[in-house]
């Protein structure tokens, strides 16, 4: 049986959230201090808009943390003759994909903020410490999940197990509030395992943000 270090997993998620919060705090301070008195509303508005992505990125990281309980159960069942693993490989893939997506979004937001600051003739972001720590921690977590994934032997599931998988998959997918997350989810799980109501593209959830 492969041991799942739940405490270490959740602590890593917590550190990522904390580093993200701190770096966005630094960016927000730089943006708001520099943008005060600027007449270029268009660039100032874009800066504020980019800061709103903090919640979207944080939510992706939080969702990975919420998988901890399911992962603990799945790992405890891995390798057993009865009640075998149902969604573990796909769930690990999903965790890595969400973290990588959050990482890329974070990079894009930071780059866009740099561009808008330069457009306003303001100083670019100088403090990279929190950002670098976040990237290092994120890379380590993705690698850690990747190592767990490599230890899992993919096995064919029985019909009864597929039914159980469908129920688990439905609960996991329904926990997502953003369309991009659900699209990632669907792309990683075998089509025959997904319940019919999860296969169609849904339009009731978006990644749109509201400005202050």
KAPETA-V982355 format. One line per field, one symbol per residue. phi: phi as a letter, one per 30 degrees, with the letter a starting at -180 (. if undefined). burial: + if it has 9 or more other ideal C-beta (glycine too) atoms within 8 Angstrom, else -. A space follows every 50 residues. Layout:
phi: ???
burial: ???
This chain:
phi: .ddcddddddddddddddddddddddddddddddddidcddddddddddd dddedddddddddddddeddddddddcdjddciddcbeeddddddddddd dddddddddddddedddddcicdddcdceddddddddddddddddddddd ddcdbdcdedddddeeddddddddddccddddddeddcceeddddedcdd dcccbbcdbcdd
burial: -+-+-+--++-++++++-++++++-+++-++--++--+----++++++++ ++++-++++++++++-++-+++-++-++-----+++++++++++++++++ +++-++--++-+++-+++-+-+--+----++-+++-++-+++-+++-++- -+----+---++-+++-+++-++--+-++-++++++-++---++---+-- ----+---+---
